[in-house]
Amino acid sequence: MARSKAFLSPFLVAMAIFSSIGSEAKREFVVGGRESSWQVPSSPSQLNQWAQSNRFKVGDFLIFKYDKNADSVLQATEGDYASCSTAKPLKEYKDGDTKLKLERSGPYYFISGAEGHCQKGQKLEVVVMSEKHWSKGVTATPTEAPAPAMEAPSPAPRASTAGLRDGFWIVLVRLGSLIVGLLMA
């Protein structure tokens, strides 16, 4: 029995550590689902259709890829988003490779800083789910927007911890089987 406690105690500590690591994993979403998709879309609702097909949670990241010499990303109020007003953005990004952390639940509004682009549909509304709603069993992964015909394939998805988490559970089950076998011996 003392031998089983010696195995069981480190096992439980390892399980607690790996469980907390897996639950802290945050995801990165390339806006529009592919590189350089922060541009005037082929359909005015294309970017928002992409956003609606995903489930965002606090701590996730949005990545905007665009030509920094021709465009920018403006975080806007709901009213400025609706009217495509670029006069008073909440925040402005011009680096061409903008990575934004979603720090709170609720809606975020983004519009293009290039003249006339917002009016042509280059705007995005992202709704971030609260932890309370996320923990009710919703599972989703970053998805890609439908690509226009004759376009190059999308880049590979960014690395995530899903594989690590799945591998951990496999090891955990095997280790548990080993411990039960030792206890029965």
Secondary structure, DSSP 8 states (H G I E B T S, - for coil): -HHHHHHHHHHHHHHHHHHHHHHT---EEEGGGSTT--S--SSTTHHHHHHHTS-EETT-EEEEE--TTT--EEEE-HHHHHHT--SS-SEEE-SSEEEEE--SSEEEEEEE-STTTGGGT-EEEEEEE-HHHHTTT-----------TT----------SHHHHHHHHHHHHHHHHHHHHHHH-
